[in-house]
Amino acid sequence: MNGCSINYVEDWATCIREVIHQPTKGYCMSAEEIQNLNSAKSVVKAPDGSMQCCSNTSLSDLCFLYSSKELSDKKYACIAARPVTDRLSCKTYRDCLVFRDMRCLYPSLPNNTHLIRVVHDSGPALLYVGDPYLLLYTVTVSGYVPKYSFLPVNLPSMIEMLCKYMISLSGALAMLNSVPCYALDGQWILTAFIEHVFQKSIPKMEDRHFITNCILLFGTLLLVANIVLAMWTFFR
């Protein structure tokens, strides 16, 4: 992604954040090619402050800004984005001086909008123009590749999510069952705890049973109050 290597699932978010915080990258192209491929008829300033030189109906063309050492004033060219992004990348025009009469083309985009190029093995590079955070939160990346075509790509993440829900639900039920409340296992846990800990300090069994019943009554009332409050909040 824009030169950032993605080897693990976590690298996807790391590379997107790197694209956001790094300066916009340009691409080297000769002045002659720019002149031949340029289809811009006029340059207008968009409401967001960016300069636009391409038709709004074009899905492949993009407005690029370029300049050189000899040509200090900024110029704009409307060129198809894919052939431009296939060229050598550059940060300044000096990166293109290894070739003769070269320019460094930067995409002319609004703030918080980036041109992102994702290279993969399944076909031509993917070009994305927009907010990188939208790409981060709408694209799901998996570290698995399905062996059979009928299996969905997100099957491992679905199984992982199911296991997380099962573990969370089992843990919640275990905690609920251990509450000192009548008819739950917490009743017998509390009884065994008090009989084991306070057998010597409180020798009378009636006193121990009284303490146990008080705690169980308080726990039962607290549990019922929580259930009623939750149901009232849900159905109101």
N, C-alpha and C positions, 0 to 999 in steps of 0.2 A: 504494500500500500504506500504509494508515493515514496518508494525506496525503503520503507520500513518492513523488515522481515517478520512474517507471521508463521510461527512454528507450533504454537500452542493456542488453546482457546483464549487464554488470558491476554495473549499478544494482540488480539483484535481490538480490545478496548484501549490497550496501551498505545497502539499505533494511531488510533483515531485521536486520542488526546495529544499525541505528538504532532499530528497534522494541525490541530487547533492552535497550539502554542508556538509553532514554528512559522517563520515568514513564508509567504506564498512562493512556491517554486515556479520557475519559468522553463521554457524549452527553446533550444537553439534552432534557428532556421535562417537560411540565407535571404538576403534582401530581394534577390531575383524571384525566389519561390514565393515570398510574401506578396510581391507585386502580382505574380501570376495567379495566386490562389485567392487573393483578396476580393471579396464580393460586396464590400461595404459601399453604400451609396451616400450615407450621411451619418454623422455622429451626434447623438442627442444625450442630454443629461437626464437620467431617470430620477423619479421622485426620491429614491433611496440614496441618491448622491453618486451612483456609479455611472460610468459612461457606456452607452450602448450603441453599437454600430451594426447589429444584425436584426433581421426581421423577427418579430415575435412568433411567427408561424414556423420558424426553422427549428427542427429537433436535433440537428447534427452540428450546426454552425455555432461558433462562440466568438465573442468579441475579445480580441487580445490587444494588449498595450505593449508597445516596444519602443526602444530608443537605442542609441549607440554613442560611442565617444565622440564621433564626428557630428552626430545628429542629436543634440541635447534635448530638443523639444520632443514631447511625447506625441506618438502617432498611434492610430487604432486601425486594426484590420479584422475583418470578419472572415474567418477560415473554419473549415470543418475541424472539430476538436480532435478526432481520432488520429489523423496523420500528424498533427502537431505533437500530441502527447507521446507518439512513438519515437520522437527525437531525443537527443541527449538533453538531460535536464541541466538547468543553470540557476544560479541565485542572482548573479549580476551579468552584465554584458561581457565582462572580462573573462567569464568562464567559457565564452564562445569564441575568444580571439585565437584559439588554436586553428580555427578555420577562417578562411578569407571572407570578408564582407558578410559576417554573420550578425544576427540580432537575437536578443533574448526576449521571447514573447511571454508576457504574463497575462493570465485571464483577468479580464475586467469584470469584477463581480461585486455585488453589494457586501456590506459588512456582515460577518458571521456566515458567509457563504464561501465554500471552497470547491475547487475542482480536485476530485480524488480519483486516482487511477489504481485499480486493484488488478494485479496480474495473477492469473491462476492457470491450471493445467487443462481445463476443460474447453478452452476456446480463446477468442480474443480478449484483450483486457477489458475490464468493466470500468466504465466512466460514470462518475456520479457528480452532479452539480447541485449543491444545496447545503443545508445545515448539517455538519458532521454529527451532532448529537442525535439528529433524527435517524441517521444511519446506525448509530450506536444502539438505540433503543428499539428499532424496528427490525433489525436483521439478527437472526439467531445463528450462531456459529457452533458447530459440533465437532468434536474430535474423532467421530466415528464415521465410517463410510459403509452404507448397507451392502451386504454381500449379494443380495437378490434385489431386483428392480422393484418388486411389489412391496417391499418393506419401506415404510416412511423414513425419511432422513431423521426426523425428530423422535424416533422410537426410543433411543436410549435416554433422552431427556425426559420423556413421558414416564418411563419406568423409574427413573431416578426421582421424579417428582412424586410418583405414587408411593415409593418407599418412604420418602420424607413425610408425606401425609400420614402413612400408617404408623410410623414411629412417633410422630407428634400426637396422633390420636391415642395410641397405646399409652404414651407417657401421661397424657391428660387424664385418661381413665384411671391409670394407676394412682395418680395423685388424688383424684376425686374419691377413689375407693379407700384411700388411707385416711380420709378425714374422720376425726372422732365423731361419728354420727350413728344413730340407731339404724340397724339393718345393713350396715356396711362393714367391711372388714376392719375399718378403723376402730369400730367398737371393741373388737377382740384384741386388736393391737394395743389399744389404750388399757384395757383390762389386764393384759399380760404385763405391760410396762409397770403399771401401778403395783401389781402384786409382787413383781420382782424387785422393784426399787424401794418401795415403802413398807415392805413386810415387817422389817425390824423397827423402823421409826414410828409406824402406826400399827400396833399389834392387833387392834380390833378389826375384824373383817367387816363389820357393819360400817365403820368409819371409812374404810377404803372403798366400799361399795357406794357410800354417799358421795365421796369425791368423784368417783368414776361417773356416777349418774349426773352430777352437776355439770361436769365437762361435756358429757354426751348430750345433755339437754342444750347447753350453750352452742355446741357444734351443730346440732340439728337445726336449731332456730336460725343460726347464721347461714347454713346451707339453703334452707327454705327461703330465707329473705333474699339471698342472691339469685335464686332461680326465679322468684316472683318478679324481682326488679329487672332481670334480663328479659323475661317474657313481656313485661309491660313496656319496656323500651323497644322491643322488636315489633309488637303489634299495635302500638299507639299510632 
